[in-house]
Amino acid sequence: MSNSNISAQDFTEDKDAKKKLVIETIAKESIPHLGNSKLDATILSGGITNYAYKVFVADDPDTCVFAKLSFEYALWSPDTHHDLQRTVNEYEMQKLMCNHVPNCVVKPLACLDVQHNDQNAKLLITEWSKASEQFGNQFADGAVDERIAPKLADTLAILHNIKDFDDDFNQQVKPAMVGLLQFVKSTAGEVCSKETPKDRTEEYCKEVGKEALLKILQANIDNLDQRDCLIHSDAHVFNILVESKPSIAELEQFGSEGLMVLCDWETVIVGPIGKDIGGAIAAPVGCLVGHMLNGYREESIDKYITTLLDDYTSKMMEAGKTQEEMAVIFRNILGWCGMVQYVVFHFLGVQLDAFGVEGDDLQAFVRDSMGILGLKLMKVAYEDTDQIYTMDTLKTIFKNLVDQEVALAETNFASRKRKMLTRKSSLLRMQNRRISDASTFLLSVNSLEGIEESLLNL
C-alpha cells in the first residue's frame, strides 16, 4: 500500500490536526447549541475514513454536539477514493427520518465543506443524543432493555415503507460492500479442497462443496442489486444508541426513558429489504452462544430477537404486506443475518470481544459457531429458491439452527466442568470503548496488504 507504513507519530499528528480543524470549523459556524464559547472535542471513534467527535463547550461538557469528519481518502492509502456525497446523503436521510421518527434519529444541524492537507472533506454536525451508549454493550452484558426492539422495528418498518425515493440514491457506496463480498467469495472456495479442515465451518464448506458454496455466496452478492426500498444497510447493534446504564455494576438497570437512536446513515441505499433486520439480529445470536459458554441462556436476548422479528412483521403487514410477501422478506432476513455472521464474525474475525466471552479458546468457539450458522442460514436463503417456505416455517428453521449452536455451547461449558461465571459488565463498557465500522471491516484485519485490491473501495 502506498502509505500503509505510516508512523505512529504521523498518525497522532494527523489525528490532532483533524480534531483542531473540527473545533475551529464549528466555532466559526456559531452553532446555536454552543454559542460563542471556547470549544473542545473528544474523539469517539474512527480513524480510517472518518472520525466521530463530541464537540463541547470547554467549561460545560454537557453543552455539546456530535460531529463526523469524513475524508475522500483513507489515511493508509491516499489513492483510495471515497465519494463524499455519502455524507451529504447521510445528512439528507437524517432530515427525512427526523420527520417520520423524530425520537429515534438525531436532528442534523449542518453539513459543511472543509479541507485537510489539500484534500476535500465533509463535516456533518448533529444534535447530541441523550442516548449515547452503543446498544451492543447490553448484549455483551446479557441484559437487554425490552423497550428497544419495538422502537427499532417501528423505525425500520417506516424507512422500508417510504414511497418517494430515487432508485439510484447513494448507490456509489455499493462497490465497497460488493468488493468485500467478492473477496470473501474468491477465497472461500479454497477451503472446500483442504484435506484437514481446521474447524466445523471448514468441514461444512467441504460438505456443501465448492460449486454450491460459490453459488450461495454469489446469490448474496446479487441480492444487493435488488432494489426493494430504502434501507439503512448497516443497522447492527453498534449503530444503535441507547441510554447509559445508571450503574455499571447493576446489570439489570437501564435508563429511565428507554431511548433508542439509529445512527450512521451514510450507507443508506435502495436495496434488499431483508438486509436491515438480518444485520440487527446477527450479533445478538452470537451473544446467545457466547453467554451459554459461560453457563447462561440469556432470555432477554431471546426476547429481543423474537420481539424485533414479530413487531417488524406486524408493522409491515399493517402497511399492506401479505403473508406470502413477508415469507420472501423473512427468507432474505436469514440470508443477511448469515452474511454478517459468516463474513464479519467468522471470516474477518471481528467483534468477538463483544459476545460476552473472554479468552482465545472461547472466542474461537463463537467465531466457528457464527461461521457454520451463517453459512447454513445463507443456504436456506439462497439455495433451491424454487422451494417455497411459509414465514412460520422459516421462523422455525431459524430457531432450530440457533438452538443447535446454543446447545453445543452448553455442552462445551459442561465439558469444561466450570461453575457459571458471575455476570459482569462488558469490557467494552468498562473500557468506554466504541466499536466503529472502521474497526468492523478494517482495523481488526491482521494484514491489509493481501486484500488491498479487493477492498480498494472500502
N, C-alpha and C positions, 0 to 999 in steps of 0.2 A: 504494500500500500504506500501511496506517495507520502503519507505523513503518519503512519501507524506507530512510529517510534518517538512520538512527541514526548519530551521530557516532563517529569512531574512538575518541575519549576515553571515551564512554559504553560502547562495546563492550569496551574494555580494562578499565574499572572493573567491568563486569558479569562478565567472564571471571575477574577476580581474586577477586570476591566468591564466585563459584561454587566456585572452587578452594579457598578458605578454608572454605566450607561443607562440602565433601567431606572435608577434613582433619579438621575438628572433629567431624563425624559419625562418622567411622571411629574416631577417638581415643576417643570415648565408648563405642563398641561393644566395645572391648577385644578386637579380633580376635586369636585365638591366635597367628597368624603374626607379629604385630607387637608383642605385649606392651603395656607401658605407656610405651613410649619416645616421644620427641618425633618427630612425623611431618612429612614434606614431600611434595610431589607435583609431577609433571611432566605437562603436557598432551600427550597422544599424538595426538589428532585430534578433529575435531568443531567445534561452534560454532553450528550452526543449530538442531537439535532435541536434540542431546545432546553431551556431552563424554566422552572416554575419558582416563583418567589412570593413571599409575604412581604409587602411593602407597607411600612407603618410609620406613624409619627414617632420621632425618636424618643420623646419622653412620655408617650402614651401608646404602647404596643397594641392596645385594643382598637385603636382607630387605624384601620388598615384596609388594603385592597389586595386582591390576587392579581398577579401579572405573569404572563408566559411570553418569553422571548424565543421566537422561532427563527432558525437560520436556514439559509438556502444551500448550505453545505454542511457536511459532518466534519467535526474538528479533526478526526483521524484520517479524513480523505477529502481534501478540498475539491477534488474533481467530481465528487458525488453530489448531484444536484437534487434539491428538494423544492418543489413548487410552492412558493409562499402563498399562493392562492388558497391553500388548505387552511391557513389561519384566518383569512378573510371569510371563508366559508364557515369556519367554526363560529366566528362572531355572528354571522347571519343566522346560523342554526340556533344558537343560544337565544337570539332575539325572537325567533319564531316560536321556539318551545316555551319561552317565558310567557307568551300569550296563552298557551294551552295549559301548562302545568307550572305556574309561577313559583310554587313552593318546592319544586323538585329540580329546578335548573337555576343556576345563579344568573343574575342580571348582568349582561355585558355593558361596559361603560365606554370603551373606546378600542379601536384597532388602528395602530399607528405605524407609519413607515419610519424605520431607523436604519443606521448604518454602523457596521463594526468592522474595522480593518478593511475598509473599501468593499465590504460585502453587504448586500441588502439583507434586512431582517424585518420581522413584524413583531410588534409588541401588543399583545392582547391584554386588556385590563378589564377585570370584572369586580363586582362587589365581593366582599369576603363572606363566605358562608358560615353560619353558626355550626353547620355540620362540617367538621374539619378532620375527622379521623377516617382512614380507609376502612371500609366495611369488611375487608378481608381479615382484619385483626380479630373480629368476632368469631370467624370460622376457625382461626388458629387457636383461639381460646376454647372453642367448643360450646359457647353460649351465644346464641343469635337472637337478636331482638325481633320478635314475631310481627312487629308493626311495619317492617321494611318491605317484605315480599309483596304485599298488596299494593304498596305505592310504586314499586318498581314495575310490577305487572301493568298497572294503570298507565304509567309513563310510556312504556314501550308500546302498549296497545294503541295509545293516542298517536305516537310517532308513526306507527305502521299503518294507520288509517288516514293520514294526511293525504289529500287527493291532488292538490295543486303543487306539482314539482316538475323540475326539468330532469328528464331521463339521464342526462349526462352530468348531473350535479356532482362535482368533486371527483370525477372519475380518474383524475390524474394521480390519486393516491392508490389506486388499484394495483399498478405494477409492483409496488413494494410487497403487497400481500401475495400476489401471484409469484413473484420472484422467490419468496421463502418457500412456498408450497412446491414449486417446481424443483428447488434444490433438494427438498426432502424426498421427493419422488425419484430424483436422479440417483440418490444414494441408497434408498430403501430396498431396491431390487437386489442389491448385492448381498443383503442379509439372507435372502432365500437360499443362496448356494453355500452358505457357511457349513462346514462339516460339524462344528461344535458350537451350537447356539449358546450365548452367554446368559440368557435369561428366558423367562416364559414368553416375552414379547417376540424374541427372535425365533423361538420354537413355533409360535403361532404363525409368523411370517412364512416359515418353511411349509407349514401345514396348508396355508392358503395357496401358496405357490406364487412365483414371480409374476406371471401373466395376470392372475386375478388381483394380486395386490396392487400392481401398477394401474389397473383399470379402476380400482376403488379410489386410489389417490387422484387419478386424473378426473374422475367424476366429481370429486370435491373441488378441484380447480375449476372445472367447467361450471360448477354451480355458482361461482362468483359472478358469472355473466348473466345470471337470472335476475331480471330487474322487476321485482315484485312491488317494492315500496321503498320509501326512505328507511334506512336502518342506521343505527348508531355505529355498528360494526365493531365495537370494542367494549361491550357492556359487561366486562368482567368485574369481580367483586372489589378489585383495587382501583377501579374507576368510579366507584360509588362511595360517597362520603356520608358519614353518619355522625351523630354527636359523640364526643369523647365520653368515656365512662367516668362517672364521678369518682370511682375508686378503682385503681388497677388491681388491688388485692381481691375485691369482691366481684367475682366474675359475673354474677347474675344481674348486677346493676347496670342500667342503661340511662341515657339522657332522658330528661323528663318529657320531651316533646316527640320523640321518635322521628326526628328529622331525617330525610333522605334526599341526597342531591346526586344526580347523574352528571358526571363531568367528562372532560376530554372529548369534545365533539368534532375534532379535526379529521376523523376518518369516516364521517357520515357519507354514505353513498346510496344510490338506488341499487339495491341488491337483494339477495335471497332472504326471505322473511324469517327463516328459522335461525339465522346466524346469531341474533342478539340473545335470545333465550338460551340457546345452546351454550354460548360463552358465559352466561350468567350462572349456569349450574355446574360447569366443568370443575372449577376449583373446590366448591363445596363437596362434591363427590370425593375428591382427593382427600379432603379433611375427614370425611367419614372413615376412610381407610386408615388415615394417619392416627386418628384418635382410638380406633379399635386396636391398633398396635400397642396402645397404652392401656388397653383393657376397658374402654368405654364405647358404647354405642350412643352417639350424641343425638338425642331425639330432636333437639331444636334445629339441627342441620337437616334432618329428615323432613321436619315440618316446613322449613324454608323452601326446600326443593318442591315438595308437594303443593304448597300454597302458591308458589310462583307459577307452576305449571297450570294448576286448576284455575287460579284467578285470571291468568292471561287468556286461557281458553274461554272462560266466561265472557270476558271483555270483547274478545274477537267475535264470538258468536252473537253477542248483543249488537255488534257493529255489522252483522249480516253474514258472517262466515257460516258455512254449513258443516255438518259433522264430517262429510267427505273431504271438504277443503281443509278442515283442521287436522285430519289424519295425514294429509300431504305435508302440512306445515310441521306437524309433530315429527314426522319422519326426518324432515330437514333439521329439526332441533337436535335429534340424536346424532345426525351427521356432523354438525358443527360442534357439539359437545365433544364428540370423539376426536375431531380435528385438534381442538385445543389440548386435549389430554395426550394424544399421541405426539403432536408436533411440539407444543410448547413445553409440556411437563416431561415427556419421555425423550424425545429426540434432542431438544435443546437443553433439557435438564434444569429448567429454571423454576423459581418459586417453591422449591422443595422445602425450604425452611419455613414456609407459610402453612404447612399441613399438620402442624401440631406435634411433630416428632423431631427429636434431636439425635444426632449420630449418623454416620455414613451408612451403616447397615440398614437402619430403618428407613432412611430417606431413599436408599436404593430399592427397598421393597416397594415403597409408594411409587417411585418412578416406574418400576416394572409393571406394577398394577395399573397405572394410568396408560402405559403403552398398550398392553393387551386389551384393556377395556375400551380404550379409544378406537383401536382397530376393529373390535367387534361391533361397536356402535356404528362406525363408518360402513362396515359390511352390511348391516341391516339397512342403512340409509341408501346406499348406492349400488349394491349388488342385486341382481334379479329384480329390477324395478317393475317388472310385469306382475310381481306378487303384490296383491292388494291387501293392506293391513287396515283394520279399524283403529281409531285412536285409542280405544281401551286396550286392544292387543299390543299396540306399541308401548303404552304405559307399562303393561305387564312385562314385556320383554326388557324394557329399561330397568325396571325394579329388580327383576331376576338377575340381570347381569351385574348390577351394582351390588346386590346382596351376595353374589358369589365371591366378589372381591373382598367384601367386608368379612365374610365367613373365613376366607383364607387368612386375613389379617388376625382374626380372633384365634385361629389355630396357631399362627406364628406366636402370638402373645402367650398362649397356653404352653407352647413348647419351650419357651424361654423360662418358664416357671417363675414369673415375676409377679409381684403384687401390683395391683393397679396403682399407677403413679398418681401422686397428688396433682390435681389440675392446677395450672398456674397461668398467669397472663402470658401472652405470646411474647417471644423475644422481639418481634417487630415493634410491639407497643412499648416494651420496657426500654428498648434502644432508641425509641422515637424514629424508627426507620420507615421510609415510604418506598413501596415498590412502584417503579415507573415503567412505562412502555419501553423506554430505552434499556432498562435492566432486563425486561422480559425477553427482548429479541436480540440484544447485542452484548450487554455487559457481562453476562454470565458465560458466554461462549469462550472457551479457553483460548482459542486462536482464531482470529478473524482472517488470517492470511488465506486459509484454504477455501473460504467461502466468499471471497471478495467479489468475484464476477457474478455469482448467483444472487448476492444480496446488494448488488450495486445501487439499486434504487431505494434501499432502506434508509 
